[in-house]
Amino acid sequence: MKEVADRLNAVADHLDEHAPAMDQRMVDMWSGEGITRHDPVTGPENAIAPPLHLTGKDDGSVEGEVALGLPYQGPPGHVHGGISALLLDHTLGVANHWAGQSGMTAELTLRYHRPTPLFEPLTVTGEQVAVDGRKIRTTGAITARGEVCVSAEGLFIAKHLPRPR
Ligand SMILES: CCCCCCCC/C=C\CCCCCCCC(=O)SCCNC(=O)CCNC(=O)[C@H](O)C(C)(C)COP(=O)(O)OP(=O)(O)OC[C@H]1O[C@@H](n2cnc3c(N)ncnc32)[C@H](O)[C@@H]1OP(=O)(O)O
């Protein structure tokens, strides 16, 4: 293991030496497609993203499928509750974008109905249900084998932080 660790550390050092400065990386990250490349849920450029592939549906909702492995484990053989919250926060946010009115999470209420299994296909859904001025209400769920494991209700407030330039 030490030899493997040494090799990985050498690769990490090499990448650090050749990476642009952090402020430049921030500008690059937020150019073009921006968050969809680097976010921690769907982003192919983010090592901690499972990644979940979300698709916008004609009815205005979004849906994706993902199977989660060991890095996301909480209870034995099951998904950590914070990871479920991460997936749902993001999926509700994407549902808002898909519906045309987006914002920042002000409240996220989760109900954990049953343990969410690792290694099995999970369906993650999100749907905007109401917009009242700057307040956006959005719901979603994670299901496995057709049963709801986690359901979510979110309040988002229309606010957008500036992209780094
Ligand atoms: C499938 C195809 C896809 C295509 C599209 C793909 C593109 C996808 C692109 C991108 C997807 C991105 C997805 C990201 C998802 C992740 C989102 C996050 O995790 S965001 C980070 C966590 N959230 C924060 O850090 C917020 C921190 N809090 C704040 O900044 C503020 O507190 C904020 C914005 C929440 C509100 O602050 P104020 O100053 O702007 O607004 P005030 O005036 O305080 O409130 C406005 C109204 O909202 C109510 N309000 C505010 N906060 C509330 C709360 N917590 N509970 C209840 N009401 C609240 C207030 O009472 C007020 O209501 P009255 O107008 O008076 O009726």
The ligand as a Gaussian input file, in Angstrom:
#p B3LYP/6-31G(d) Opt

LIG

0 1
 C      -32.220000      18.229000     -16.907000
 C      -31.738000      19.307000     -17.760000
 C      -30.976000      20.290000     -17.029000
 C      -30.784000      21.543000     -17.722000
 C      -30.268000      22.648000     -16.829000
 C      -29.011000      22.293000     -16.159000
 C      -28.410000      23.532000     -15.538000
 C      -28.301000      23.317000     -14.094000
 C      -27.671000      24.491000     -13.527000
 C      -27.579000      24.610000     -12.274000
 C      -28.151000      23.676000     -11.275000
 C      -27.705000      24.129000      -9.945000
 C      -28.356000      23.370000      -8.923000
 C      -27.748000      23.811000      -7.621000
 C      -28.551000      23.303000      -6.516000
 C      -27.871000      23.553000      -5.234000
 C      -28.447000      24.767000      -4.583000
 C      -27.690000      25.131000      -3.348000
 O      -27.215000      24.282000      -2.668000
 S      -27.550000      26.796000      -2.998000
 C      -26.436000      26.798000      -1.578000
 C      -27.155000      26.658000      -0.284000
 N      -27.976000      27.828000      -0.024000
 C      -27.423000      28.967000       0.454000
 O      -26.238000      29.079000       0.678000
 C      -28.379000      30.109000       0.696000
 C      -27.894000      31.006000       1.803000
 N      -28.939000      31.964000       2.135000
 C      -29.079000      33.113000       1.436000
 O      -28.275000      33.447000       0.561000
 C      -30.269000      33.941000       1.765000
 O      -30.675000      33.727000       3.082000
 C      -31.480000      33.616000       0.834000
 C      -31.071000      33.759000      -0.654000
 C      -32.039000      32.193000       1.051000
 C      -32.602000      34.622000       1.091000
 O      -32.022000      35.880000       1.260000
 P      -32.479000      37.184000       0.462000
 O      -31.923000      38.368000       1.178000
 O      -32.148000      37.064000      -0.983000
 O      -34.055000      37.167000       0.546000
 P      -34.974000      37.661000       1.767000
 O      -35.391000      39.039000       1.431000
 O      -34.341000      37.355000       3.064000
 O      -36.208000      36.652000       1.600000
 C      -37.057000      36.686000       0.438000
 C      -38.324000      36.001000       0.829000
 O      -38.060000      34.619000       1.140000
 C      -38.365000      34.339000       2.538000
 N      -37.345000      33.474000       3.079000
 C      -36.029000      33.605000       2.952000
 N      -35.394000      32.596000       3.545000
 C      -36.339000      31.801000       4.061000
 C      -36.314000      30.593000       4.788000
 N      -35.163000      29.986000       5.088000
 N      -37.493000      30.046000       5.155000
 C      -38.665000      30.628000       4.846000
 N      -38.750000      31.781000       4.136000
 C      -37.606000      32.351000       3.768000
 C      -38.371000      35.700000       3.212000
 O      -39.194000      35.681000       4.348000
 C      -38.915000      36.592000       2.132000
 O      -40.316000      36.406000       2.037000
 P      -41.309000      37.665000       1.818000
 O      -40.893000      38.252000       0.469000
 O      -41.038000      38.613000       2.939000
 O      -42.668000      37.043000       1.806000

